[in-house]
Amino acid sequence: MYVPVTKVKPLDGYRLLLKFKNGEEKIFDVSPYLNVGKFAELKDVNLFNSVIVKFDSIEWVNHLDLDPEFLYKNSVALGKRPAGAKGRRRKTQTA
């Protein structure tokens, strides 16, 4: 599904907060790609934080970009955990 990116904000942990034209906000985790080719350059936090929206998608100052369809498909909606993610469950108190 082609949904253009309208906003991007770099977050801690090599994650990006993305807003898409359909109003959805999602998180894309770049960290799994940081040992692949040119993506290794993004380990430099200053470079990672240089991300901007360009031509319906995102781009860094080193001209690395990602396809908006890839971003949309491989990002997680706010408030949801990725499949297979483990987290601590809150214990509920009973009276």
N, C-alpha and C positions, 0 to 999 in steps of 0.2 A: 504494500500500500504506500503510495507516494503522499507523504504529508510533510510540507516544508517546515524547517526549523525557523522560528521567529526570534527566539532569545536563547542565549547560552550563558551559564555562570559556572566557572570552575569551583569545585569544592575540594575539601581535604580528601586525601586518599586516592587521588587521581580519578575523581568522579566528576561528572558534568551534570548540572541541572539544565534540562532542555525544555523549552516550551515550543509546542508545535502549533501550526496554523489552526488546527481543529480545537485548540484550547487545552489540550492535554499537557500535563507536566510530567516528565519522566526523568529518571536517573540513569545515566550511561556510565558504566565502570570501564575506564580505559586501562586499568592496571593489568589485565590478562594479556594485553598487546604490547607491553613495554619492553619485551625482549624480542620483538619481531621487527626486523629491518629498521626503517626510518623512525618507527614509533619509539625506539630506544632513546632518541633525542628528547622525548617528552619527559624523561626522568628528571630533567632540569625543571624545577618547579616554576622558575620565571618564564621559561618557554611554554610550559603547560598552561600557565595562567594567561598567556597571550591570545587565547582562543577567542574568535569572533564569529558572528554570523556572516556568511558570504554566499550569495547565489543559492538561497534556500537550504543551505547546510552550514557546516562549521569549517573553519580553517585556522591554522596556527601561522605565526609569522615565518616559519620555515617552509610554508606552502603545503604542508601536509593537510589533507582534508579527508572527510568521511562522507559517504553517501547518505542522504537523509532517510532512504528506505532501510538501510542497514541500521542506522541509529534508532529509528522508530521500532523496528522489529526486535532489536537486541537491548533495549532499555526497559527499565522496570517502572511501572506507574508509581507515583508517590503513594506511600502507605502500604505497598505490597512488597513482599520479600520474593527474591528470585527462587525458582524451583530448586529444591535441594538445599536451600539455605537453612542453617540451624541457628536458632537463637534461644535465649533464655525465656522461659515462660514465667509469667507472673503467677505467684501463688495467691490464691484468693483466701481471704480469712473467713472462717465460719464462726458464728457465735455459739 
